[in-house]
Amino acid sequence: MANPDKPTKPVHILFVGAGAVGCFYASRLHHPSHNILTSLIARSNYSAIAKSGVSLQTHSFGDYTFQPHAVFPSISAATATDDPGSSPLAANPASAPQSLPPKDGWDYIIVTTKALPDRNDDAALIAPLVSAKSCIVLIQNGVGVEEPYRSRFPHNPIVSAVTVVSAEQIRNGVVRQNRWTRISLGPYGHGLSAPSSPSDSASTVNDDDDDKAVVQRGHACMDQLAQWWADHGGIRDAETHTELELQTIRWHKLCINAAFNPTAVLSGGRGNADQLTDPELREHITGIMHEIRHAAAQVLGKPFPDSLASPDRIIRSSERNAGAKPSMLLDWEAGRPMELEVILGNPVRIARRKGVDMPKLQSLYALLRSMQKVREERGEKGKL
Ligand SMILES: NC(=O)c1ccc[n+]([C@@H]2O[C@H](COP(=O)([O-])OP(=O)(O)OC[C@H]3O[C@@H](n4cnc5c(N)ncnc54)[C@H](OP(=O)(O)O)[C@@H]3O)[C@@H](O)[C@H]2O)c1
């Protein structure tokens, strides 16, 4: 008897961005015996992964090697073409003979790059990969990350994802997961004014059948991914949500990312727990969390539910997180661009559209944006 959980034909899943998050979640999805084939687009770590796969050192699943179905050095190499002879890899097939994109396109394209809309238009970059059947999944921090994808791909399902994981690439092709696995998924329609679930759409005036179909496909893709991650990948906290719930989770996560991350850079390099030992910084962090809670209630139309941690709870758990450096600080120290737009700029702009000011976030945004600009203009790299 056919296994109802096993797709009858191979499902081709492509991760764009083979960093910490991409490699970890790709490795937990890949399941060839169930026809789930996961591939990676790598960049600076392409040679290492093409040669030996990804070596994972995980708190949750032990140490193992992940051999993706295929690894590509660029988006163009992963772009399906009717003429295999024109594939960029055809020029050098010996280098990676297995790395040909699926002829009929990618079923899922999962974006796990850092979200840097001020640097790259990632939606435009991935456009050659997207076919009518592709579901686009975004596993990135911040808010407003989906909008460029929705405007460019109005007919493709989009799944928005927030992860609570602590992972890092410690050298090319070697990824360490320190703790946590949670991934929260939700469909993305046309922003929060659109129906958030098939049942919502029945009660919402929306004459556009195409829009409803896209949202319904998003739901189906989300359910499928969550099931595969849970059943095959052991990610028991792969959770599905409505669009509004997922956007609420995105805004709530800002209470950590928009509070501790910018402060880590501006306070001279202090980690989360260390920041909280300073009474002035502690007051500043608490103030940011309250500002986000207030703005989110206006943007989302309702306050955060009690199930999401209060500022006091976040502070108590951050006090135990000694030694950890926020990713924005690591990016700053390494001279890499910081995720300022999606963590600070977008919330300020989205709230402003609803008539709400976020003066604390706006100050952090203005200062860090300027610091980054000045450093780049001076051609400086690395630590302050
Ligand atoms: N790491 C965590 O614990 C964690 C936890 C929660 C959420 N997040 C969020 O998850 C997202 C991903 O974070 P991450 O930690 O995985 O970042 P990361 O380790 O820096 O990985 C991003 C990867 O994307 C690659 N990339 C960027 N642009 C590309 C392009 N055009 N083509 C091919 N590859 C490209 C980078 O390649 P290069 O190395 O060549 O630049 C890098 O390997 C971020 O939004 C982050 O805030 C991370």
The ligand as an SDF file (V2000), in Angstrom:
LIG
                    3D

 48 52  0  0  0  0  0  0  0  0999 V2000
   21.9910   31.8760   13.1230 N   0  0  0  0  0  0  0  0  0  0  0  0
   20.9880   31.8980   13.9870 C   0  0  0  0  0  0  0  0  0  0  0  0
   21.1170   31.3310   15.0890 O   0  0  0  0  0  0  0  0  0  0  0  0
   19.6820   32.5560   13.6440 C   0  0  0  0  0  0  0  0  0  0  0  0
   18.6160   32.4080   14.5290 C   0  0  0  0  0  0  0  0  0  0  0  0
   17.3900   32.9460   14.2040 C   0  0  0  0  0  0  0  0  0  0  0  0
   17.2340   33.6590   13.0360 C   0  0  0  0  0  0  0  0  0  0  0  0
   18.2910   33.8340   12.2090 N   0  0  0  0  0  0  0  0  0  0  0  0
   18.0530   34.5700   10.9650 C   0  0  0  0  0  0  0  0  0  0  0  0
   18.1380   33.6630    9.8780 O   0  0  0  0  0  0  0  0  0  0  0  0
   18.6210   34.3320    8.7030 C   0  0  0  0  0  0  0  0  0  0  0  0
   19.8760   33.6070    8.2060 C   0  0  0  0  0  0  0  0  0  0  0  0
   20.8630   33.7410    9.2210 O   0  0  0  0  0  0  0  0  0  0  0  0
   22.1810   32.8580    9.2940 P   0  0  0  0  0  0  0  0  0  0  0  0
   22.6730   32.9710   10.6900 O   0  0  0  0  0  0  0  0  0  0  0  0
   21.9690   31.5250    8.7110 O   0  0  0  0  0  0  0  0  0  0  0  0
   23.1400   33.7020    8.3400 O   0  0  0  0  0  0  0  0  0  0  0  0
   24.5090   33.2130    7.6880 P   0  0  0  0  0  0  0  0  0  0  0  0
   25.1100   32.1250    8.4920 O   0  0  0  0  0  0  0  0  0  0  0  0
   25.2850   34.4560    7.4370 O   0  0  0  0  0  0  0  0  0  0  0  0
   24.0440   32.5750    6.3190 O   0  0  0  0  0  0  0  0  0  0  0  0
   23.5950   33.3140    5.2360 C   0  0  0  0  0  0  0  0  0  0  0  0
   24.1510   32.6410    4.0090 C   0  0  0  0  0  0  0  0  0  0  0  0
   23.5530   33.2020    2.8540 O   0  0  0  0  0  0  0  0  0  0  0  0
   24.5580   33.2540    1.8570 C   0  0  0  0  0  0  0  0  0  0  0  0
   24.1550   34.1840    0.8140 N   0  0  0  0  0  0  0  0  0  0  0  0
   23.8270   35.4880    0.9180 C   0  0  0  0  0  0  0  0  0  0  0  0
   23.4940   35.9810   -0.2780 N   0  0  0  0  0  0  0  0  0  0  0  0
   23.6300   34.9690   -1.1760 C   0  0  0  0  0  0  0  0  0  0  0  0
   23.4450   34.8590   -2.5740 C   0  0  0  0  0  0  0  0  0  0  0  0
   23.0520   35.9080   -3.3070 N   0  0  0  0  0  0  0  0  0  0  0  0
   23.6750   33.6680   -3.1630 N   0  0  0  0  0  0  0  0  0  0  0  0
   24.0760   32.6020   -2.4340 C   0  0  0  0  0  0  0  0  0  0  0  0
   24.2710   32.6430   -1.1070 N   0  0  0  0  0  0  0  0  0  0  0  0
   24.0460   33.8160   -0.4740 C   0  0  0  0  0  0  0  0  0  0  0  0
   25.7980   33.6750    2.5990 C   0  0  0  0  0  0  0  0  0  0  0  0
   26.9210   33.4010    1.8170 O   0  0  0  0  0  0  0  0  0  0  0  0
   28.3490   34.1140    2.1100 P   0  0  0  0  0  0  0  0  0  0  0  0
   28.8940   33.4150    3.3140 O   0  0  0  0  0  0  0  0  0  0  0  0
   29.1100   33.8800    0.8720 O   0  0  0  0  0  0  0  0  0  0  0  0
   28.0580   35.5590    2.3810 O   0  0  0  0  0  0  0  0  0  0  0  0
   25.6650   32.7990    3.8480 C   0  0  0  0  0  0  0  0  0  0  0  0
   26.2210   31.5170    3.6450 O   0  0  0  0  0  0  0  0  0  0  0  0
   18.8800   35.7830    9.1340 C   0  0  0  0  0  0  0  0  0  0  0  0
   17.7600   36.5770    8.8410 O   0  0  0  0  0  0  0  0  0  0  0  0
   19.0670   35.6660   10.6500 C   0  0  0  0  0  0  0  0  0  0  0  0
   18.7700   36.8750   11.3470 O   0  0  0  0  0  0  0  0  0  0  0  0
   19.5140   33.2940   12.4780 C   0  0  0  0  0  0  0  0  0  0  0  0
  1  2  1  0
  2  3  2  0
  2  4  1  0
  4  5  1  0
  4 48  2  0
  5  6  2  0
  6  7  1  0
  7  8  2  0
  8  9  1  0
  8 48  1  0
  9 10  1  0
  9 46  1  0
 10 11  1  0
 11 12  1  0
 11 44  1  0
 12 13  1  0
 13 14  1  0
 14 15  2  0
 14 16  1  0
 14 17  1  0
 17 18  1  0
 18 19  2  0
 18 20  1  0
 18 21  1  0
 21 22  1  0
 22 23  1  0
 23 24  1  0
 23 42  1  0
 24 25  1  0
 25 26  1  0
 25 36  1  0
 26 27  1  0
 26 35  1  0
 27 28  2  0
 28 29  1  0
 29 30  1  0
 29 35  2  0
 30 31  1  0
 30 32  2  0
 32 33  1  0
 33 34  2  0
 34 35  1  0
 36 37  1  0
 36 42  1  0
 37 38  1  0
 38 39  2  0
 38 40  1  0
 38 41  1  0
 42 43  1  0
 44 45  1  0
 44 46  1  0
 46 47  1  0
M  CHG  2   8   1  16  -1
M  END
$$$$
